[in-house]
Amino acid sequence: MDTLTVKKCLFPVAGLGTRFLPVTKEIAKEMLPLVNRPIISYGVEEALNSGCSDLIMITGRAKRSIENYFDRSFELEHLLKTRGKDELYEKMVAISNMAEILYVRQREPLGLGHAVLCGEPFCRDGYFGVILPDDVFISDKEEATPPVMAQLIDVHNRLGGSVIALEHVAREDVSRYGIIRSEVLSDGIHRILDMVEKPSIEEAPSRYAIMGRYVLSPSIFEILTKQGAGAGGEIQLTDAIKTLAKQEPVWGVVYRGRRFDCGTQKGWLAANVQLALEDPELRGVVLDIVKKVGDTSSGQKG
């Protein structure tokens, strides 16, 4: 088994998106727009730009829109071509040519650990990546910062073992995340010793939180198979990684870049506003709307 190559990447996207209801009754939350493209496309580009060539989507019955997005749309392409919209035509073709993607159904909503387990037939022969698309990471282009998944793969290539992304969070936020106990190996790299899921501030072993990027050993599959249900009656990936850390090295990396939490309405809206402000074509539109709203509010108060 080649432990120094990570070519496969799982995308657990079978969740029901209840935080975004009613819009997600028929639309996959991963297909909600983040400025001018769906949330899922950011994760797919990150995987491809990190050297992953085999992408596996763990989907559910309501996620056909994801498959359709990355598939060819010959009717649309023909329409754009005949109307002379060559630039749009090329963009549509490019989307379908981004990657070869395999789709696997998670038939029951049994948790993130179970979703990862659904990918075993395709990932059992080597280390593989996991991207949770709700966490959108943007790298600094000016400083040529590698994608977050590439940062994890680099640590894996140097040290071996599994790797997870970490963020140093505010004290008041530790109860929202899985928090690690670790030994610091070097600046930004930790040897994971234990994990606590959503602890209180008093119980938290640190302020380093687990974020939605992983490079995992195939040994995780045997652990997940034997592991019973955890919190919420689901098979928890965090529990499996805790067990894995007792058997093999598991490293944590404080990632470089910006993270947008698109798993909540507030986080998704904030991400759209911030990224739109950074787009030269959209910045003026956003500022104009904010100014008009501010003027209206001031007028009402007056």
C-alpha positions in Angstrom: 0.0 0.0 0.0 1.4 3.4 -1.0 1.1 5.6 2.1 2.6 8.6 0.5 -0.1 9.2 -2.1 -3.6 10.6 -1.5 -5.5 10.4 -4.8 -9.0 9.6 -3.5 -11.3 12.0 -1.7 -14.8 11.4 -0.2 -17.5 14.0 0.0 -20.2 13.2 2.5 -23.2 15.1 1.0 -26.2 13.0 2.1 -27.4 15.3 4.9 -30.9 16.6 4.7 -30.0 20.3 5.2 -32.7 20.9 7.8 -31.1 24.2 8.8 -32.0 25.6 5.4 -35.6 24.3 5.2 -37.9 24.9 3.3 -35.5 25.7 0.4 -33.6 22.3 0.9 -36.9 20.3 0.7 -36.0 19.9 -3.0 -32.6 21.5 -3.5 -29.4 20.0 -2.0 -27.9 22.4 0.4 -24.5 21.8 -1.3 -26.1 23.4 -4.4 -27.0 26.6 -2.7 -25.1 29.5 -4.4 -22.0 31.0 -2.9 -21.7 34.1 -5.0 -21.8 32.7 -8.6 -21.4 29.0 -8.1 -22.7 26.2 -5.8 -21.0 25.5 -2.5 -20.0 22.0 -3.6 -17.8 23.3 -6.4 -15.4 25.0 -4.0 -14.7 21.7 -2.3 -14.3 19.8 -5.6 -11.8 22.4 -6.9 -9.9 22.2 -3.6 -9.6 18.4 -4.0 -8.5 18.6 -7.6 -6.0 21.4 -6.9 -4.6 19.2 -4.1 -3.8 16.3 -6.4 -6.9 14.2 -5.8 -8.1 12.6 -9.0 -10.8 10.2 -7.8 -13.8 11.9 -6.2 -16.5 9.9 -4.4 -19.8 11.6 -3.4 -21.7 9.9 -0.6 -25.2 11.0 -1.5 -28.8 10.5 -0.5 -32.1 10.3 -2.5 -32.6 14.1 -2.6 -29.1 14.9 -4.0 -29.6 14.3 -7.8 -29.1 18.0 -8.4 -25.4 17.5 -7.5 -25.0 14.7 -10.1 -26.8 16.8 -12.7 -24.6 19.8 -12.0 -21.4 17.9 -12.8 -22.9 16.0 -15.7 -23.3 17.2 -19.3 -26.4 19.2 -20.3 -26.5 18.7 -24.0 -29.8 20.7 -24.5 -28.4 23.7 -22.7 -25.0 23.5 -24.4 -26.7 23.3 -27.8 -28.9 26.3 -27.0 -25.9 28.4 -25.9 -23.9 27.3 -29.0 -26.7 28.2 -31.5 -27.2 31.6 -29.9 -23.6 32.4 -30.1 -22.9 32.5 -26.4 -19.6 30.8 -26.8 -18.1 31.9 -23.5 -21.0 30.5 -21.5 -20.9 27.3 -23.6 -17.3 26.8 -22.7 -18.0 27.3 -19.0 -20.8 24.7 -19.0 -18.6 22.1 -20.8 -15.7 22.9 -18.3 -17.9 22.1 -15.3 -18.8 18.6 -16.6 -15.1 18.0 -17.4 -13.8 19.0 -14.0 -13.5 15.5 -12.7 -14.7 11.9 -12.9 -17.0 11.6 -10.0 -18.4 8.4 -8.5 -21.7 8.5 -6.6 -22.6 6.2 -3.7 -25.9 6.2 -1.8 -26.0 6.4 2.0 -29.4 4.7 2.4 -29.9 5.7 6.0 -28.9 8.9 7.9 -26.6 7.1 10.4 -24.0 9.8 10.9 -20.8 11.1 9.4 -18.9 8.0 10.4 -21.4 5.8 8.5 -21.1 8.1 5.5 -17.3 7.6 5.4 -17.8 3.9 5.9 -20.0 3.9 2.7 -16.8 4.8 0.8 -14.8 1.7 2.0 -15.1 -0.2 -1.3 -13.3 2.6 -3.1 -10.8 3.7 -0.5 -9.7 0.6 1.4 -6.4 0.3 -0.4 -4.7 3.6 0.8 -5.0 6.9 2.6 -7.8 9.1 1.4 -9.1 12.6 1.9 -12.5 13.7 3.3 -14.0 17.1 2.5 -17.0 18.4 4.3 -18.3 21.0 1.8 -20.1 23.0 4.4 -16.7 24.4 5.4 -15.5 26.4 2.5 -11.8 27.3 2.6 -10.3 30.1 0.5 -6.6 30.2 0.1 -4.6 33.4 -0.2 -3.7 33.8 -3.9 -1.3 36.6 -3.3 0.8 34.5 -1.0 0.3 31.4 -3.1 -1.1 29.5 -0.1 -1.8 25.8 -1.0 -5.4 24.5 -0.6 -6.1 23.2 2.9 -6.4 19.6 1.6 -2.9 20.0 0.0 -1.6 21.3 3.4 -2.8 18.1 5.1 -1.5 15.9 2.3 1.9 17.5 2.6 2.1 16.7 6.4 1.0 13.1 5.6 3.7 12.8 3.0 6.3 14.0 5.5 5.2 12.3 8.6 2.8 9.5 7.5 -0.3 8.8 9.4 -3.7 10.5 9.3 -4.1 14.3 9.4 -7.0 16.6 10.4 -7.4 20.3 9.9 -7.4 22.5 13.1 -8.5 26.0 13.9 -7.7 27.9 17.1 -11.1 29.2 18.2 -12.4 31.7 20.7 -13.2 30.4 24.2 -16.9 31.0 23.7 -16.9 28.9 20.6 -15.3 25.7 21.9 -18.7 24.1 22.8 -19.6 24.2 19.1 -16.8 21.9 17.9 -14.8 18.8 18.5 -11.8 19.9 20.6 -8.4 18.1 20.7 -5.9 17.2 23.4 -2.5 17.1 21.8 1.3 17.4 22.0 2.7 20.2 19.9 5.2 18.7 17.4 6.2 22.0 15.8 4.6 25.3 14.8 1.1 24.5 13.6 1.5 20.6 13.8 0.1 18.6 16.7 0.1 14.9 17.6 -3.5 14.1 18.5 -3.9 12.3 21.8 -7.6 12.6 22.4 -10.8 14.4 21.3 -13.8 15.8 23.1 -17.0 16.5 21.2 -18.5 19.9 22.0 -17.1 20.3 25.5 -17.9 23.1 27.9 -15.3 25.8 28.3 -14.3 24.3 31.6 -14.0 20.8 30.2 -12.2 21.7 27.0 -8.6 20.3 26.8 -7.6 23.1 24.4 -9.0 25.7 22.0 -8.0 23.8 18.9 -11.1 22.7 17.1 -11.5 20.1 14.3 -12.6 21.4 11.0 -14.0 19.7 7.9 -10.9 18.3 6.2 -9.2 15.0 6.9 -6.6 12.6 5.5 -7.5 9.2 6.9 -5.9 5.8 7.1 -7.9 2.9 5.7 -7.7 1.4 9.2 -10.6 3.7 10.0 -13.0 1.4 8.2 -12.5 -1.6 10.5 -12.9 0.7 13.5 -16.1 2.2 12.1 -17.5 -1.3 11.3 -17.0 -2.4 14.9 -18.0 0.8 16.5 -21.5 1.2 18.0 -23.7 4.3 17.7 -22.5 7.3 19.6 -24.1 10.7 20.3 -27.5 11.1 18.7 -27.7 7.4 17.9 -25.3 7.9 15.0 -21.9 6.5 14.1 -19.5 9.3 14.9 -16.3 9.8 12.9 -14.7 11.6 15.9 -15.1 8.5 18.0 -13.4 6.4 15.4 -10.5 8.9 15.0 -10.0 8.8 18.8 -9.6 5.0 18.6 -7.3 5.3 15.5 -5.1 7.8 17.4 -4.4 5.0 20.0 -3.2 2.7 17.2 -1.5 4.9 14.6 -0.2 8.5 14.4 -2.9 11.1 13.9 -1.7 14.7 13.3 -3.5 18.0 13.5 -2.6 20.9 11.3 -3.5 24.5 12.0 -4.5 25.3 8.4 -3.6 28.5 6.6 -6.4 30.3 4.8 -9.9 31.5 5.5 -12.9 29.4 6.4 -16.5 30.2 5.8 -19.1 28.1 7.6 -21.8 27.6 5.0 -23.7 25.0 7.1 -25.9 27.6 8.7 -28.1 30.3 7.2 -26.1 33.1 9.0 -22.8 31.7 8.0 -23.9 31.1 4.4 -25.3 34.7 4.1 -22.1 36.2 5.7 -19.9 34.2 3.2 -21.9 35.5 0.2 -21.7 39.1 1.4 -18.0 39.0 2.2 -17.0 37.2 -1.1 -19.2 39.5 -3.1 -17.5 42.5 -1.5 -14.2 41.0 -2.8 -15.5 40.7 -6.3 -14.8 43.9 -8.3 -18.0 43.4 -10.3 -20.2 42.9 -7.2 -18.7 45.1 -4.6 -20.4 48.2 -5.7 -23.8 46.4 -5.8 -23.5 45.3 -2.2 -22.3 48.7 -0.9 -25.1 50.4 -2.8 -27.7 48.2 -1.2 -26.3 48.6 2.3 -26.2 52.4 1.8 -29.8 52.4 0.6 -31.0 50.3 3.6 -29.0 52.5 5.9 -30.6 55.7 4.5 -34.0 54.2 4.7 -33.5 53.2 8.3 -32.2 56.6 9.2 -35.2 58.2 7.5 -37.7 56.0 9.5 -36.0 56.9 12.8 -36.1 60.6 11.9 
